[in-house]
């Protein structure tokens, strides 16, 4: 049973050691991430990370995470970058990668607190990683509305194909967890912004 969950972005720059010099742009997102993770951790439930990656996979809590590919002098980790972000903020926890098809991960039994990692579209501006796509704003508004609703059905209704076209890393993850949520939640969106043309949303469901 998923007692509480939070939705956080998965950009490596959110880690201060990686995103040096970006404190002004990312301070709000970092503070919001800390607040929602604190709320989920306060439930006392086992934390579980779910994030995007190239293929479905599972990792134990002791799997190493690192950011050697982002200019830091540290050993390479086993976890994909998105889950390394989760490990940085949430500490050791079982971690599941969701591939592009959005298959539900085999979460452990018992009450858990879920940390859902994923960004919105990466095509919001001409300087965005995927350049500007006029559909991005509408898609991201649908994502924000779904996360503000606390309704798993709205998560399930997000367009997985459009999300892929807009380079939304969170699309398959949101699609994957929707069938695992069997009731509505009280929801709060704590942050939304697109400092680099990529939409970041931080939300808490309790």
Secondary structure, 3 states (H helix, E strand, C coil): CEEEEEEECCCHHHCCCCCCCCHHHHHHHHHHHHHHHHHHHCCCCEEEEEEECCCCEEECCCCCCCCHHHCCCCCCCCCCHHHHHHHHHHCCCEEEEECCCCCCCCCCCCCEEEEEECCCCCCCCCCCCCCCCCCHHHHHHHHHHHHHHCCHHHHHCCCHHHHHHCCCCCHHHHHHHHCCCCCCCCEEEEEEECCCCCCEEEEEEC
